[in-house]
Amino acid sequence: MQGGLALRTLALFGSSAQQERWLTALADGSVLGSFALTEPDHGSDSVSLETVARRDGDAWVIRGAKKWIGNGASGGITFVWARVDDEAAEEHGAVRCFLVEQDAPGYTGTVIRGKASLRAIHQAHIVLDDVRVPLDAVLPGTKSFKDASTVLYATRSGVAWSALGHATACYEASLAYATQRVQFGKPLAKFQMVQERLTHMLEDLTAMQLYCRRMADLETAGDLRPTQASLAKFHNTRAARRIASTARDLLGGNGILLENGVMQHMADIEAIHTYEGTESVQALLLGRDITGMSAFA
Ligand SMILES: Cc1cc2nc3c(=O)[nH]c(=O)nc-3n(C[C@H](O)[C@H](O)[C@H](O)COP(=O)(O)OP(=O)(O)OC[C@H]3O[C@@H](n4cnc5c(N)ncnc54)[C@H](O)[C@@H]3O)c2cc1C
């Protein structure tokens, strides 16, 4: 959230004055940042966002609502994506990003309660009730929805890495459990079916590692294409779900206890499987790349 979405948005699109003021504070964590694109009525079709910014004298006035915004009620800053209603529409409509301090009048961030996944970070429901920000609050590098997509493409590779981390923890928990849990007079690890299950987990895990490794090489060379990051996210979150599910089962009843380290990963994988573009959205992006035909709508 902090490094992938907020900091990257500022680094890619912010003015030198905005960067001077906020980059270091975001990088060292003294200010928490958030990236507000999703809306209550627009998740996968966030391209249809309805939050509007209009010019009023020496200010922009922003009106709308955002949902699921990490750090959105942290007292820090929010990069709010909004449709600008007084500019000519570009390819995806004139969509720009605004740097909004969370203590601005009219900004209300309410933490979403009852979350069973990624409980270490809060997400907020944000209401923007005619929030006035100065004219220079707009990030000058943002012109269209494509700019929001650029940030998300870049962070998708990070999601593939997250999936690998969660899955590795599940695999390691399974292997440790299988070697120490004794049933029918011998450790689970001595049963052929258990060994086969561990093999399937390792098969998935190794493929995930290779995706990440290849992505890192491409990224370092500046050659990573957005759809390659999509494919890695698609593959790795799906594989992580399979591994977590097998691990949970291999631990038997103990698998549902938080103290045994699988259930939390299993729950967290559900969120990363959905955000930064769901499995189906990645498939649509990939399908468009493969066929040259868009099946989005
Ligand atoms: C924990 C968490 C953190 C998040 N953090 C942020 C954040 O910081 N900032 C932010 O802006 N957003 C954030 N999000 C929002 C996230 O990006 C959205 O949840 C995601 O884009 C999916 O949107 P949705 O939840 O509205 O699902 P929907 O779009 O309503 O999708 C519901 C289901 O329909 C499917 N579907 C949708 N369209 C199609 C189609 N055309 N064809 C086939 N199937 C389709 C989806 O794949 C999904 O299975 C976060 C979400 C979560 C859960």
The ligand as an SDF file (V2000), in Angstrom:
LIG
                    3D

 53 58  0  0  0  0  0  0  0  0999 V2000
   -8.3470   -6.1420    1.2160 C   0  0  0  0  0  0  0  0  0  0  0  0
   -8.5780   -5.2430    0.0550 C   0  0  0  0  0  0  0  0  0  0  0  0
   -7.7780   -4.1100   -0.1200 C   0  0  0  0  0  0  0  0  0  0  0  0
   -8.0280   -3.2360   -1.1640 C   0  0  0  0  0  0  0  0  0  0  0  0
   -7.2950   -2.0780   -1.2700 N   0  0  0  0  0  0  0  0  0  0  0  0
   -7.6340   -1.1520   -2.1920 C   0  0  0  0  0  0  0  0  0  0  0  0
   -6.9820    0.1270   -2.2240 C   0  0  0  0  0  0  0  0  0  0  0  0
   -6.1030    0.4220   -1.4020 O   0  0  0  0  0  0  0  0  0  0  0  0
   -7.3570    1.0280   -3.1630 N   0  0  0  0  0  0  0  0  0  0  0  0
   -8.3330    0.7590   -4.0850 C   0  0  0  0  0  0  0  0  0  0  0  0
   -8.6230    1.6340   -4.8970 O   0  0  0  0  0  0  0  0  0  0  0  0
   -8.9910   -0.4390   -4.0790 N   0  0  0  0  0  0  0  0  0  0  0  0
   -8.6610   -1.3900   -3.1500 C   0  0  0  0  0  0  0  0  0  0  0  0
   -9.3120   -2.6080   -3.1340 N   0  0  0  0  0  0  0  0  0  0  0  0
  -10.4030   -2.8650   -4.0780 C   0  0  0  0  0  0  0  0  0  0  0  0
  -10.0990   -3.9720   -5.0860 C   0  0  0  0  0  0  0  0  0  0  0  0
   -9.2450   -3.5050   -6.0700 O   0  0  0  0  0  0  0  0  0  0  0  0
  -11.4540   -4.4690   -5.6000 C   0  0  0  0  0  0  0  0  0  0  0  0
  -12.0430   -5.2290   -4.5530 O   0  0  0  0  0  0  0  0  0  0  0  0
  -11.3130   -5.3190   -6.8430 C   0  0  0  0  0  0  0  0  0  0  0  0
  -10.9400   -4.5220   -7.9460 O   0  0  0  0  0  0  0  0  0  0  0  0
  -12.6160   -6.0350   -7.1980 C   0  0  0  0  0  0  0  0  0  0  0  0
  -13.7030   -5.1790   -7.1680 O   0  0  0  0  0  0  0  0  0  0  0  0
  -15.0130   -5.5750   -6.3220 P   0  0  0  0  0  0  0  0  0  0  0  0
  -14.5790   -6.0350   -4.9770 O   0  0  0  0  0  0  0  0  0  0  0  0
  -15.9480   -4.4280   -6.4010 O   0  0  0  0  0  0  0  0  0  0  0  0
  -15.6090   -6.8280   -7.0680 O   0  0  0  0  0  0  0  0  0  0  0  0
  -16.5680   -6.8200   -8.3540 P   0  0  0  0  0  0  0  0  0  0  0  0
  -15.9480   -5.9840   -9.4240 O   0  0  0  0  0  0  0  0  0  0  0  0
  -17.9470   -6.5140   -7.9550 O   0  0  0  0  0  0  0  0  0  0  0  0
  -16.4500   -8.3460   -8.8030 O   0  0  0  0  0  0  0  0  0  0  0  0
  -17.2230   -9.4000   -8.2170 C   0  0  0  0  0  0  0  0  0  0  0  0
  -16.9720  -10.6770   -9.0360 C   0  0  0  0  0  0  0  0  0  0  0  0
  -17.4020  -10.4740  -10.3880 O   0  0  0  0  0  0  0  0  0  0  0  0
  -16.3440  -10.7770  -11.2750 C   0  0  0  0  0  0  0  0  0  0  0  0
  -16.4290   -9.9090  -12.4670 N   0  0  0  0  0  0  0  0  0  0  0  0
  -16.4840   -8.5530  -12.5110 C   0  0  0  0  0  0  0  0  0  0  0  0
  -16.5330   -8.1300  -13.7750 N   0  0  0  0  0  0  0  0  0  0  0  0
  -16.4890   -9.2460  -14.5590 C   0  0  0  0  0  0  0  0  0  0  0  0
  -16.4940   -9.4840  -15.9670 C   0  0  0  0  0  0  0  0  0  0  0  0
  -16.5130   -8.4670  -16.8580 N   0  0  0  0  0  0  0  0  0  0  0  0
  -16.4440  -10.7610  -16.4100 N   0  0  0  0  0  0  0  0  0  0  0  0
  -16.3930  -11.7960  -15.5520 C   0  0  0  0  0  0  0  0  0  0  0  0
  -16.3860  -11.6490  -14.2000 N   0  0  0  0  0  0  0  0  0  0  0  0
  -16.4320  -10.3800  -13.7240 C   0  0  0  0  0  0  0  0  0  0  0  0
  -15.0660  -10.5320  -10.4890 C   0  0  0  0  0  0  0  0  0  0  0  0
  -13.9630  -11.2400  -11.0570 O   0  0  0  0  0  0  0  0  0  0  0  0
  -15.4760  -11.0350   -9.1070 C   0  0  0  0  0  0  0  0  0  0  0  0
  -15.3130  -12.4230   -9.0500 O   0  0  0  0  0  0  0  0  0  0  0  0
   -9.0640   -3.5170   -2.0950 C   0  0  0  0  0  0  0  0  0  0  0  0
   -9.8370   -4.6730   -1.9180 C   0  0  0  0  0  0  0  0  0  0  0  0
   -9.6110   -5.5240   -0.8720 C   0  0  0  0  0  0  0  0  0  0  0  0
  -10.4950   -6.7370   -0.7140 C   0  0  0  0  0  0  0  0  0  0  0  0
  1  2  1  0
  2  3  1  0
  2 52  2  0
  3  4  2  0
  4  5  1  0
  4 50  1  0
  5  6  2  0
  6  7  1  0
  6 13  1  0
  7  8  2  0
  7  9  1  0
  9 10  1  0
 10 11  2  0
 10 12  1  0
 12 13  2  0
 13 14  1  0
 14 15  1  0
 14 50  1  0
 15 16  1  0
 16 17  1  0
 16 18  1  0
 18 19  1  0
 18 20  1  0
 20 21  1  0
 20 22  1  0
 22 23  1  0
 23 24  1  0
 24 25  2  0
 24 26  1  0
 24 27  1  0
 27 28  1  0
 28 29  2  0
 28 30  1  0
 28 31  1  0
 31 32  1  0
 32 33  1  0
 33 34  1  0
 33 48  1  0
 34 35  1  0
 35 36  1  0
 35 46  1  0
 36 37  1  0
 36 45  1  0
 37 38  2  0
 38 39  1  0
 39 40  1  0
 39 45  2  0
 40 41  1  0
 40 42  2  0
 42 43  1  0
 43 44  2  0
 44 45  1  0
 46 47  1  0
 46 48  1  0
 48 49  1  0
 50 51  2  0
 51 52  1  0
 52 53  1  0
M  END
$$$$
